[in-house]
Amino acid sequence: MESSSPYPVGSPEIVVFDLETTVPNRAGQRFRVLEFGAITVCPRKLVELDSYSTLIRPKDLSAVALKSGRCDGITRGAVSNAPAFEEVADKIFSILNGRIWAGHNIQRFDCVRIKEAFAEIGKPAPVPAGMIDSLGVLTERFGRRAGNMKMATLAAYFGLGKQKHRSLDDVRMNLEVLKHCATVLFLESCLPSVSNAKWCNPSTIVTRSRSNGKLPYREENSRKSPPTTLG
């Protein structure tokens, strides 16, 4: 992933990335990576410099649904002829290693899955130069004015369309959500009357982890998306 960068030489690029995975439906079953998508972003202009995405065939195809519950969901047929992870591992490593990683809930989910995938093929995992997890950042800075902190909810709040649950589409949506949130926060910092205005923050909305905890931003720590019926 090579591109000219309009910022100082030696500064790490920002890579916004996302994984789509299988969802375990029984004890002992692992998440399996089905798709990797990433874009490099200029930190000065917040414009996309380059992109890469690939479907990935898991070792156990039976873990992938024959039919997806989503219109754009990944099916068994879609990944049956895709490369295995070891075939694209070097490319993914070159994209991620030494760059600043960004994404929604990547610290608790995507980063863990990346490490697992590289460990399974006996190769060292890429190491980030820094981390920007929009789930934690937006929970702290933007608050729950949009409702919960799922990417689909935030995108709907800003009228950005529906989340497709495909890696490259989701990272681009993630970047647009960050831009919109940053703009709102900037305006509020400049206009006290705006920042003091009451915005909707439903007290009945509580995000929960699988263990029913009430930690600030653990709603998506166990999986990226709702489970689908396995074929």
Salt bridges, closest charged atoms under 4 A:
GLU13 OE1 - ARG99 NE 2.69
ASP18 OD1 - LYS224 NZ 3.44
GLU35 OE2 - ARG166 NH2 2.88
GLU48 OE2 - ARG172 NH2 2.82
ASP90 OD1 - LYS123 NZ 3.07
ASP110 OD1 - LYS224 NZ 2.89
GLU116 OE1 - ARG113 NE 2.97
GLU120 OE1 - ARG30 NH2 3.76
GLU120 OE2 - ARG32 NH1 2.76
GLU176 OE2 - LYS179 NZ 3.40
GLU188 OE2 - ARG145 NH1 2.59
GLU220 OE2 - HIS104 NE2 3.56
